[in-house]
């Protein structure tokens, strides 16, 4: 028969193991939060870059480095390497730059949020509406600064 003292020691050991697992999980959440923030910043930069379109019209271009003449029959977003020297510096037509206006910002930008009950949640895409908290059902979220 197991004594109460032995049972208490076993429970205390289990609590200690669980607390260590909790600390490790919290550290992992912080690390993943930083990675998420970095990745979301990269995604926003990619989205912003996609809003500016540079297009070179068709026509005759001359390599600025070797003087080799090239004729482009279609407009292009990127000039190819010179067939003679391999450089991409051309003299010729000015590119047409088109800037698109981004849509208005959403109420909840992608990131990590705290609920009023203390639970944390991740919003993976900018949105105006969020899912209710899994613990309390609230939709009041505050961004976490990591």
N, C-alpha and C positions, 0 to 999 in steps of 0.2 A: 504494500500500500504506500502511495506517495504522500509524504507529509505536506502540510500547508506551507512550510518554509521552502521545501523543494519546488512546490508549485509556484510560489511567489518569485523564486529565483528564475525559473523558466519563463514566467511572464515578463519579468524585468529584462531578461536577455532578448526576448522577442520584441519588446518595446525599443530597446537600444538598436537592434537590427533595423526595425522599421524606421526609426528616426534617421539613421544613416542613409537609408534608401530615399527618404523624403529630402534630405539635404542634397543628395546627388541629383535627384529629379529637379529640385529648384535651381541648381547650378546649370543643369541641362536646359531648362526653360530660359534662363538668362542668355545662355550661349545661342540658342535657337532664335531668341528674340533679336539679338544683334545681327545674326545672319539674315533674318527676315527683313529687318530694317534696311540693311545694305542691299539686298536683292530688290526690295521695293523701290529704293532710290535709283537703282540701275534700270528698272522697268519704267520708271517715270522719265528718266533721261532718254530711253529708247523711244518712248511715246512722243516726247517733245521733239526729238530729232526727226521723227516721221512726219511731223507737221510742217516741215520745211522741205520742199521738193526742188532740187536743182536739176534743170534739164538743158542740155546743150543742143541747139538746133542743128539740122542737117546743113552741110556745106563743106567748104574747103578749109582745112586747118593745117598749120605749119608747126612742126616740132620746134619748140623754143631752144632746144639744146643742140640739135644737129641740122635743122632746116629742112628735114624731109617733109614733103607735102603729102597730105592724106585727105581723101574725100569721104565724108560720112553721108550716106544716102538717107539715113533715118535719124531722127532726134534720139538722144540717149541720155541717161542719167549719169553715166560715168564714162569718161573718155578712156579708151583702151591704151595700152602701152604702144609706143612708137614702134613700127615694124622694123626700123633701121637701128635705133639705139636703145630701145626699151624704156625710155623715160616717159612720163605722163604730162609733161609741161607743153602746152600747145598755145599758139597764137592764132586767133581767128575770131569767131563769133562770140559775143558775150553770152553767158548762160542766162536762161530765164529762171528767176527764183520766185517760187510761189509759196507763200506762207498761209497755212490754214489756221483759223482760230480754233483753239481747243474748246471743248464743251465746258459749260460751267462746272465748278468743282462740286463734288458730292458731299453730303452731310458727314459721312463717315469715310475718310480716306483709309486705304488699306493699312493695316498695322495691328498692334496689340492694344487691347482695351481692358479696363477694370470695370466690373459691374458694381453697383451700389452694395451688393452683398459680399464683395471681396473676391469673387471668382474672376478668373482671367479668361479672355477669349480672343481669338484671332479673326480679323476681317481680312480676307485674302484679296478682295477687289474693292475699289471705291464703290460706295453704294449710298443710297438715301435711306434705306431701311435695313435693320439688322434682325437676325433671329433672336427670339427671347432667350434669356439666360437659362441654361440647363438646370441651374439650382433653384432660382427664385422666380423665373418667368419675367423679370424686368427687361426693358429695352433701353434703359438709361445707362449708357456707357461713357467712360472717360478715357481718353488716350493715355497710354503708359509711355513715359519718356525713359528709354533704355540707353 
